[in-house]
Amino acid sequence: MPHRRSAFFVSDRTGITAESLGQTLLTQFEALDFKRETIPFVDTVEKARGVAAHIRERAANDQHRPLIFSSIVNPEVREAVKIEDALCIDFFETFIGQIEHELHHKAELSVGKAHGVVNEEKYDHRIEAVNYSLSHDDGIKMKGLEEADVILVGVSRSGKTPTCLYLALQYGIKAANYPLTPDDLDHDGLPAMLLRHRNKLFGLTIEPMRLHSIRSERRPDSKYASVDNCRYEVNEAESLFRQHGVPFLNATHKSIEEIATTIVHQAHLTRRF
């Protein structure tokens, strides 16, 4: 059994960039076990030295060099984090120089450009999309569906709500969702309120056994969670999608990020910010 390695994601802001890029790289080493830690808002040399001391201590305890994934803009702060006891992978240092050389232009090196409120109008649009998705979740509000960029349809617990929120937060897309109930599935055809918005519909489906597992956590030993009922609902929903030409996606083995990106691509949606 290999020793657990420590991986630090260090940033002068939220840490989202360092964490996202670092995690992506670490997925290529599935046989190894990593203890991950995100350290945001390291924006002074003093803070950076404190982080360096913390990482040195971890290195001594682990008896292995930790990995540091850094997205710090200020060169002095960036240098203070680097220590011989760890492998430091600095995303700004790695890429900015090459881009400057190609563009014949020096980078501004301003903190907070990636995840700060740089453009208030675009930020407000994203918040508006999130609020829209929240108010049009699970068929709570049918009024205003003409404003939706996309309407996700599927049986209960097929991943509609988190996908809608991700589409709103990451793309500024107004995404509503409608849960297909047993009553809906017992009738031929789409619910009336969805028919007039058929060109905005996108279906989500899921493998019955996975649906059974998810529903059992919520309502164990119920008809709602039974394997037979899950199989019936999924089959009927998929049949409904095919009957009405509604594009749909099996979300069973896909992350929310993959589901959302696939919907954006297949439905020809446009990022709003």
Phi, psi and omega per residue, in radians:
M1 nan 2.114 -3.100
P2 -1.214 2.658 3.091
H3 -1.175 2.609 3.119
R4 -1.313 2.284 3.118
R5 -1.757 2.508 3.096
S6 -1.584 2.430 3.084
A7 -2.272 2.184 -3.114
F8 -1.953 2.386 3.064
F9 -1.975 1.873 -2.970
V10 -1.986 2.316 -3.084
S11 -2.577 2.738 3.052
D12 -1.525 -0.050 3.078
R13 -2.238 -2.219 -3.002
T14 -1.318 -0.422 -3.075
G15 1.553 -0.005 -3.080
I16 -1.103 -0.769 -3.111
T17 -1.132 -0.885 -3.128
A18 -1.068 -0.722 -3.122
E19 -1.162 -0.787 -3.109
S20 -1.106 -0.860 -3.130
L21 -1.186 -0.748 -3.139
G22 -1.118 -0.778 3.118
Q23 -1.069 -0.677 3.120
T24 -1.056 -0.752 3.128
L25 -1.167 -0.700 -3.101
L26 -1.205 -0.399 3.114
T27 -1.105 -0.305 -3.141
Q28 -1.431 0.036 3.139
F29 -2.214 1.060 -3.041
E30 -1.128 -0.437 -3.102
A31 -1.299 -0.231 -3.107
L32 -1.789 2.659 -3.123
D33 -1.869 2.197 -3.105
F34 -2.057 2.388 2.976
K35 -1.704 1.922 -3.000
R36 -1.715 2.464 3.106
E37 -2.524 2.214 3.108
T38 -1.760 2.257 3.132
I39 -2.139 1.739 -3.102
P40 -1.570 2.997 3.014
F41 1.004 0.668 3.048
V42 -1.561 1.472 -2.981
D43 -2.033 0.185 3.036
T44 -2.350 2.761 3.115
V45 -1.076 -0.666 3.135
E46 -1.064 -0.802 3.098
K47 -1.105 -0.705 -3.131
A48 -1.092 -0.683 3.111
R49 -1.152 -0.650 3.077
G50 -1.120 -0.696 3.096
V51 -1.132 -0.732 3.134
A52 -1.063 -0.711 3.127
A53 -1.136 -0.702 3.112
H54 -1.090 -0.727 -3.121
I55 -1.238 -0.651 3.076
R56 -1.046 -0.740 3.128
E57 -1.103 -0.729 3.110
R58 -1.117 -0.707 3.138
A59 -1.070 -0.710 3.136
A60 -1.143 -0.697 -3.132
N61 -1.257 -0.690 -3.100
D62 -1.310 -0.478 -3.020
Q63 1.094 0.463 3.057
H64 -2.490 2.554 3.081
R65 -1.211 2.179 3.064
P66 -1.245 2.920 3.018
L67 -1.844 2.378 3.078
I68 -2.065 2.098 3.029
F69 -1.840 2.006 -2.986
S70 -2.078 2.427 3.020
S71 -2.291 1.008 -3.114
I72 -1.750 2.248 -3.060
V73 -1.370 -0.860 -3.069
N74 -1.136 2.108 -3.081
P75 -1.039 -0.636 -3.126
E76 -1.194 -0.748 3.103
V77 -1.141 -0.723 -3.139
R78 -1.026 -0.786 -3.111
E79 -1.167 -0.581 -3.103
A80 -1.190 -0.400 3.131
V81 -1.398 -0.499 -3.083
K82 -1.198 2.243 3.099
I83 -2.389 2.689 -3.138
E84 -1.204 -0.375 -3.095
D85 -1.339 -0.025 -3.078
A86 -2.510 2.714 3.002
L87 -1.540 2.053 -3.115
C88 -1.828 2.098 3.095
I89 -1.902 1.835 -3.063
D90 -1.762 2.003 -3.047
F91 -1.217 -0.652 3.109
F92 -1.166 -0.819 -3.119
E93 -1.114 -0.626 -3.105
T94 -1.191 -0.705 -2.962
F95 -1.892 -0.565 -3.031
I96 -1.048 -0.750 -3.121
G97 -1.033 -0.762 3.134
Q98 -1.120 -0.706 -3.124
I99 -1.202 -0.723 3.084
E100 -1.024 -0.758 -3.136
H101 -1.089 -0.750 -3.116
E102 -1.216 -0.666 -3.077
L103 -1.544 -0.186 -3.068
H104 0.963 0.758 -3.078
H105 -2.634 2.337 -3.128
K106 -1.377 2.440 3.091
A107 -1.222 2.579 -3.133
E108 -1.296 -0.451 -3.134
L109 0.950 0.939 3.094
S110 -1.746 2.317 -3.122
V111 -1.301 2.466 2.983
G112 1.517 0.201 -3.105
K113 -1.234 -0.587 -3.033
A114 -1.280 -0.741 -3.023
H115 -2.235 0.271 3.063
G116 -1.591 3.104 3.094
V117 -1.555 1.434 -3.102
V118 -1.396 -0.716 -3.127
N119 -2.155 1.881 -3.043
E120 -1.111 -0.618 -3.135
E121 -1.112 -0.769 3.125
K122 -1.191 -0.665 3.119
Y123 -1.113 -0.772 3.122
D124 -1.070 -0.636 3.132
H125 -1.127 -0.690 3.132
R126 -1.137 -0.760 3.126
I127 -1.123 -0.668 3.092
E128 -1.066 -0.708 3.128
A129 -1.142 -0.700 3.116
V130 -1.108 -0.811 3.126
N131 -1.068 -0.683 3.117
Y132 -1.086 -0.820 -3.115
S133 -1.108 -0.660 3.115
L134 -1.145 -0.704 -3.092
S135 -1.385 -0.246 3.115
H136 -2.037 0.644 -3.135
D137 -1.591 2.406 3.040
D138 0.977 0.585 3.083
G139 1.203 0.281 -3.110
I140 -1.047 -0.725 -3.061
K141 -2.260 2.001 -3.140
M142 -1.581 -0.370 3.114
K143 -1.241 2.367 3.100
G144 1.667 0.132 3.141
L145 -1.138 -0.353 3.107
E146 -1.158 -0.318 3.110
E147 -1.454 -0.274 -3.062
A148 -1.168 2.474 2.991
D149 -1.427 -0.549 3.125
V150 -2.690 2.580 3.087
I151 -2.148 1.959 3.140
L152 -1.445 2.352 -3.094
V153 -2.218 2.421 3.104
G154 3.074 3.001 3.116
V155 -1.219 2.857 3.139
S156 -1.012 2.340 3.080
R157 1.287 0.538 3.102
S158 -1.735 0.100 3.048
G159 1.778 0.252 -3.053
K160 -1.189 -0.842 -3.044
T161 -1.082 -0.937 -3.139
P162 -1.077 -0.577 3.115
T163 -1.170 -0.734 3.110
C164 -1.063 -0.773 -3.133
L165 -1.161 -0.647 3.101
Y166 -1.157 -0.743 3.110
L167 -1.056 -0.690 3.138
A168 -1.209 -0.826 -3.047
L169 -1.255 -0.706 -3.045
Q170 -1.620 -0.413 -3.076
Y171 -2.140 -0.176 -3.079
G172 1.221 0.408 -3.104
I173 -1.584 2.292 3.080
K174 -1.401 1.860 -3.058
A175 -2.066 2.064 3.034
A176 -1.746 2.889 3.045
N177 -2.534 2.650 -3.091
Y178 -2.317 2.157 3.123
P179 -1.485 2.229 3.079
L180 -1.356 2.028 -3.121
T181 -1.561 2.892 3.063
P182 -0.962 -0.623 3.105
D183 -1.106 -0.721 3.108
D184 -1.085 -0.718 -3.054
L185 -1.316 -0.379 3.120
D186 -1.355 -0.230 3.128
H187 -1.820 2.559 3.043
D188 -1.342 2.250 3.085
G189 1.810 2.833 3.127
L190 -1.297 2.662 3.029
P191 -0.981 2.541 -3.031
A192 -0.980 -0.694 -3.079
M193 -1.198 -0.298 3.120
L194 -1.629 -0.438 -3.065
L195 -1.000 -0.729 -3.091
R196 -1.312 -0.111 3.095
H197 -2.081 0.459 -3.013
R198 -1.005 -0.566 -3.116
N199 -1.238 -0.186 3.118
K200 -1.773 -0.063 -3.032
L201 -1.366 2.489 3.002
F202 -2.485 2.201 -3.059
G203 -1.601 2.527 2.980
L204 -2.048 2.315 3.074
T205 -2.235 3.022 -3.020
I206 -2.721 2.646 3.115
E207 -1.172 2.371 -3.068
P208 -0.940 -0.705 -3.111
M209 -1.180 -0.629 3.088
R210 -1.190 -0.703 3.100
L211 -1.102 -0.732 3.080
H212 -0.999 -0.761 -3.131
S213 -1.125 -0.759 -3.134
I214 -1.157 -0.801 -3.117
R215 -1.195 -0.538 -3.134
S216 -1.150 -0.490 3.090
E217 -1.216 -0.505 -3.094
R218 -1.563 -0.808 -3.134
R219 -2.388 1.396 -3.107
P220 -1.102 2.540 3.065
D221 1.021 0.545 3.107
S222 -1.902 2.818 3.054
K223 -1.072 -0.657 3.123
Y224 -0.938 -0.666 -3.065
A225 -1.708 -0.081 -3.058
S226 -1.110 2.605 -3.121
V227 -1.051 -0.765 -3.120
D228 -1.077 -0.751 -3.140
N229 -1.185 -0.710 3.115
C230 -1.082 -0.753 3.137
R231 -1.110 -0.741 3.136
Y232 -1.080 -0.857 -3.080
E233 -1.103 -0.750 -3.132
V234 -1.126 -0.787 -3.139
N235 -1.080 -0.753 -3.131
E236 -1.173 -0.699 3.138
A237 -1.120 -0.784 3.135
E238 -1.128 -0.649 3.095
S239 -1.103 -0.694 3.117
L240 -1.124 -0.741 3.115
F241 -1.055 -0.810 -3.114
R242 -1.142 -0.711 -3.114
Q243 -1.039 -0.664 -3.052
H244 -1.838 0.164 3.098
G245 1.138 0.558 3.114
V246 -1.517 2.095 3.109
P247 -1.106 2.484 3.126
F248 -2.541 2.850 -3.010
L249 -2.364 2.355 3.037
N250 -1.441 2.008 -3.021
A251 -1.638 0.061 -2.977
T252 -0.952 -0.856 -3.029
H253 -1.930 0.396 -3.129
K254 -2.008 2.529 3.063
S255 -1.326 2.883 3.086
I256 -1.020 -0.684 3.131
E257 -1.074 -0.759 3.132
E258 -1.163 -0.735 3.141
I259 -1.065 -0.865 -3.096
A260 -1.092 -0.776 -3.122
T261 -1.118 -0.692 3.108
T262 -1.106 -0.742 3.128
I263 -1.102 -0.791 3.127
V264 -1.007 -0.768 -3.099
H265 -1.215 -0.878 -3.049
Q266 -1.268 -0.535 -3.130
A267 -1.599 0.016 3.111
H268 0.995 0.759 3.093
L269 -1.465 2.801 -3.100
T270 -2.099 2.314 3.041
R271 -1.017 2.370 -3.049
R272 -1.684 0.009 3.090
F273 -2.622 nan nan
